[in-house]
């Protein structure tokens, strides 16, 4: 029977992780390990300066491990401590809030956990659902009310195909984003990452003593080029973006640069320029 790991960044008590469990519970032997509290926005950070503790808890009809650390920590403990073998599949989600564009996949704890699992050669699916109000991302995720039915069905189908056939060559993980009010017939697009989803801004305020403090905020980008995940969401379509751990780019083009082969040559060239 396949071994399946389920994790997230909203915390082990999130309604999204219960939905993720339901999506794959009939496909294999499922282990749930996730942060003991909300850890959104921590990316793939790992707790290297503090010890980690975990507690086995009861969630509905299944047991789970609550890890006092980050999403990536949860994956590490699952792979190296909890499980007897490397999982055949990892599901990270369902995240409360979409994770689209390079803005979010480089900061999301949901995607961070997925990247950690993928780094051990585990086919991984990161799944997120769109929120109607951005504030919902920061509310208590334990009781977030959402109809996960369409997402559960989609993730189950993708998970089963992955277990049966694996990923295409060069793909390490799939980043799935599901618009709110998605239905079984909602169109699916295979997309690439948009460059931005946030129009980043910084708001300055003052405390009662008149000293400044700052909130990072900003509006959402509403659309982008065809073929991107942001554009798919603008059309209320499901976005599936294949991702690779290899971030290398432009080797052939970079070789056309006149780069010194040694430090001595670089220093010599520097003085010649002066």
C-alpha positions as CSV (number, residue, x, y, z in Angstrom):
1,X,0.0,0.0,0.0
2,X,1.4,3.4,-0.9
3,X,2.6,5.6,1.9
4,X,1.2,9.2,1.7
5,X,2.3,12.2,3.8
6,X,-0.1,15.0,4.4
7,X,1.1,18.4,5.7
8,X,0.4,22.1,5.5
9,X,1.3,25.5,6.9
10,X,-2.0,26.6,8.4
11,X,-1.5,24.3,11.3
12,X,-2.5,20.7,12.1
13,X,-6.0,21.8,13.3
14,X,-6.9,23.6,10.1
15,X,-10.1,22.5,8.3
16,X,-7.9,22.4,5.1
17,X,-5.7,19.6,6.3
18,X,-8.8,17.5,7.2
19,X,-10.0,18.0,3.6
20,X,-6.6,17.0,2.3
21,X,-6.7,13.8,4.3
22,X,-10.2,13.1,2.9
23,X,-8.8,13.5,-0.6
24,X,-6.3,10.7,-0.3
25,X,-7.4,8.5,2.6
26,X,-8.6,5.7,0.3
27,X,-5.4,5.7,-1.8
28,X,-2.9,4.5,0.7
29,X,-1.6,4.6,4.3
30,X,-1.8,8.2,5.2
31,X,0.3,10.0,7.8
32,X,-0.5,13.6,8.8
33,X,2.3,15.8,10.2
34,X,2.0,19.6,10.4
35,X,2.9,22.6,12.5
36,X,1.1,22.8,15.8
37,X,0.1,26.4,15.0
38,X,-0.3,28.8,12.1
39,X,2.9,29.1,10.1
40,X,1.9,30.9,6.9
41,X,4.6,32.9,5.1
42,X,7.6,31.1,6.5
43,X,8.6,29.5,3.2
44,X,11.0,26.6,3.5
45,X,12.6,27.8,6.7
46,X,14.1,25.1,9.0
47,X,14.6,25.3,12.7
48,X,18.3,24.8,13.0
49,X,18.8,26.9,16.2
50,X,16.1,25.3,18.4
51,X,15.0,21.7,19.3
52,X,11.8,20.3,17.9
53,X,9.0,18.6,19.8
54,X,6.0,16.8,18.4
55,X,2.8,15.4,19.9
56,X,0.5,12.7,18.5
57,X,-3.1,14.0,18.5
58,X,-6.6,12.9,17.5
59,X,-8.3,14.6,14.5
60,X,-11.8,13.4,13.7
61,X,-11.3,9.8,12.6
62,X,-7.5,9.9,12.3
63,X,-4.4,10.6,14.3
64,X,-1.8,13.3,13.4
65,X,1.5,14.7,14.6
66,X,1.6,18.3,15.8
67,X,5.1,19.6,15.3
68,X,6.3,22.6,17.2
69,X,8.2,24.0,14.2
70,X,7.8,25.0,10.6
71,X,6.1,23.2,7.7
72,X,9.5,22.0,6.4
73,X,10.4,20.8,9.9
74,X,7.2,18.7,9.9
75,X,8.2,17.1,6.6
76,X,11.7,16.4,7.9
77,X,10.4,14.7,11.1
78,X,7.9,12.7,9.1
79,X,10.5,11.4,6.7
80,X,13.3,10.7,9.1
81,X,11.5,10.0,12.4
82,X,7.8,9.1,12.0
83,X,7.8,6.9,8.9
84,X,9.6,3.7,8.3
85,X,10.1,4.4,4.6
86,X,10.1,7.4,2.2
87,X,6.6,8.3,1.3
88,X,5.4,7.6,-2.2
89,X,3.4,10.9,-2.3
90,X,3.1,14.1,-0.3
91,X,0.1,16.4,-0.2
92,X,0.7,19.9,1.2
93,X,-2.6,21.8,1.9
94,X,-5.3,22.6,1.5
95,X,-4.0,26.1,2.1
96,X,-6.5,28.7,3.1
97,X,-5.6,31.3,0.4
98,X,-4.2,31.0,-3.1
99,X,-0.5,30.5,-3.7
100,X,0.1,31.8,-7.2
101,X,3.0,33.7,-8.8
102,X,6.6,33.8,-7.8
103,X,5.6,36.1,-4.9
104,X,3.8,33.4,-3.1
105,X,5.7,30.2,-4.1
106,X,8.9,31.7,-2.6
107,X,7.2,32.7,0.7
108,X,4.4,30.2,1.2
109,X,4.9,27.6,3.9
110,X,2.6,25.3,2.0
111,X,4.9,25.4,-1.0
112,X,7.9,25.4,1.3
113,X,6.8,22.0,2.8
114,X,6.2,20.7,-0.7
115,X,9.7,21.8,-1.8
116,X,11.2,20.1,1.2
117,X,9.4,16.8,0.4
118,X,10.3,17.1,-3.3
119,X,13.9,17.5,-2.4
120,X,13.9,13.9,-1.1
121,X,12.5,12.7,-4.4
122,X,8.9,12.5,-3.2
123,X,6.3,13.4,-5.8
124,X,4.4,16.3,-4.1
125,X,1.2,18.2,-4.7
126,X,0.7,21.6,-3.1
127,X,-3.0,22.5,-3.0
128,X,-4.6,25.9,-2.2
129,X,-8.0,27.4,-2.3
130,X,-8.9,31.1,-3.0
131,X,-10.3,33.2,-0.3
132,X,-13.1,35.8,-0.7
133,X,-11.4,38.1,1.8
134,X,-7.6,38.3,2.2
135,X,-8.2,38.6,5.9
136,X,-9.5,35.0,5.9
137,X,-5.8,33.9,5.5
138,X,-5.1,35.2,9.0
139,X,-8.2,34.1,10.9
140,X,-8.5,30.9,12.8
141,X,-8.2,28.1,10.2
142,X,-9.7,25.5,12.4
143,X,-13.3,26.5,11.6
144,X,-12.9,28.0,8.1
145,X,-16.1,27.2,6.3
146,X,-15.6,26.2,2.7
147,X,-17.0,23.5,0.4
148,X,-13.8,21.6,-0.4
149,X,-15.7,19.0,-2.5
150,X,-14.3,20.1,-5.9
151,X,-10.8,20.4,-4.6
152,X,-11.0,17.0,-2.8
153,X,-12.1,15.4,-6.0
154,X,-9.4,17.0,-8.1
155,X,-6.6,16.3,-5.7
156,X,-7.7,12.7,-5.4
157,X,-7.6,12.3,-9.2
158,X,-4.2,13.9,-9.6
159,X,-2.8,12.0,-6.6
160,X,-4.0,8.7,-8.0
161,X,-2.5,9.4,-11.4
162,X,0.7,10.4,-9.7
163,X,0.9,7.2,-7.7
164,X,0.2,5.1,-10.8
165,X,2.4,6.9,-13.3
166,X,4.6,9.4,-11.5
167,X,5.3,13.0,-12.7
168,X,6.6,14.0,-16.2
169,X,10.4,14.2,-16.5
170,X,11.7,17.4,-14.9
171,X,8.7,18.0,-12.7
172,X,9.2,17.8,-8.9
173,X,5.9,19.1,-7.7
174,X,2.5,20.4,-8.8
175,X,1.2,23.6,-7.5
176,X,-2.7,23.5,-7.6
177,X,-4.8,26.5,-7.0
178,X,-8.6,26.3,-6.9
179,X,-10.8,29.4,-7.2
180,X,-13.6,29.9,-4.7
181,X,-17.0,28.5,-5.8
182,X,-15.2,25.9,-8.0
183,X,-17.5,23.2,-9.4
184,X,-16.8,19.7,-10.8
185,X,-17.0,21.2,-14.3
186,X,-14.7,24.2,-13.6
187,X,-12.0,24.4,-16.3
188,X,-8.5,23.4,-15.6
189,X,-5.4,25.2,-17.1
190,X,-1.8,24.1,-17.0
191,X,0.0,27.3,-16.3
192,X,3.3,29.0,-15.6
193,X,4.0,31.3,-12.7
194,X,3.2,35.0,-13.0
195,X,6.0,37.3,-11.8
196,X,3.9,39.2,-9.3
197,X,0.6,38.9,-7.5
198,X,1.2,41.6,-4.9
199,X,1.6,45.4,-5.6
200,X,3.8,45.6,-2.5
201,X,3.4,48.7,-0.4
202,X,4.5,49.8,3.1
203,X,2.3,51.7,5.5
204,X,3.8,53.7,8.3
205,X,2.0,54.3,11.5
206,X,2.9,55.6,14.9
207,X,2.6,54.1,18.4
208,X,1.2,56.1,21.4
209,X,4.7,57.4,22.0
210,X,5.0,58.8,18.4
211,X,7.5,56.2,17.3
212,X,7.0,54.8,13.8
213,X,6.2,51.2,12.9
214,X,5.4,49.6,9.6
215,X,2.9,47.2,8.0
216,X,3.8,45.5,4.7
217,X,0.6,45.4,2.6
218,X,-0.5,46.1,-1.0
219,X,-3.2,45.3,-3.5
220,X,-3.5,42.2,-5.6
221,X,-2.6,42.1,-9.3
222,X,-5.9,41.3,-11.0
223,X,-4.7,39.8,-14.2
224,X,-1.6,38.8,-16.2
225,X,-0.6,37.3,-19.6
226,X,-2.5,34.3,-21.0
227,X,-1.0,31.1,-19.8
228,X,-0.1,32.4,-16.3
229,X,-1.6,31.2,-13.0
230,X,-2.9,34.7,-12.3
231,X,-4.6,34.9,-15.6
232,X,-6.3,31.5,-15.0
233,X,-7.6,32.8,-11.7
234,X,-8.8,36.0,-13.3
235,X,-11.0,33.7,-15.5
236,X,-12.1,31.6,-12.4
237,X,-10.2,28.6,-13.7
238,X,-8.3,26.0,-11.7
239,X,-4.5,26.5,-12.1
240,X,-2.0,23.6,-12.1
241,X,1.6,24.8,-12.3
242,X,4.4,22.2,-12.6
243,X,7.5,23.3,-10.7
244,X,11.1,22.1,-10.6
245,X,13.6,22.3,-7.8
246,X,16.3,23.3,-10.3
247,X,16.2,27.1,-10.4
248,X,19.2,27.3,-12.8
249,X,18.6,29.5,-15.8
250,X,20.5,31.0,-18.7
251,X,23.7,29.0,-18.6
252,X,24.2,29.1,-22.4
253,X,23.6,32.9,-22.5
254,X,25.8,33.5,-19.5
255,X,28.8,31.8,-21.2
256,X,28.8,34.7,-23.8
257,X,29.8,37.1,-21.0
258,X,33.6,37.8,-20.7
259,X,34.0,36.4,-17.2
260,X,37.6,35.9,-16.0
261,X,38.5,32.3,-15.3
262,X,40.5,33.0,-12.2
263,X,40.6,35.6,-9.4
264,X,44.0,36.8,-10.6
265,X,42.6,37.5,-14.0
266,X,39.7,39.4,-12.5
267,X,42.0,41.6,-10.4
268,X,44.2,42.2,-13.4
269,X,41.2,43.2,-15.5
270,X,40.0,45.5,-12.7
271,X,43.3,47.5,-12.6
272,X,43.4,47.7,-16.4
273,X,39.9,49.3,-16.4
274,X,41.1,51.9,-13.8
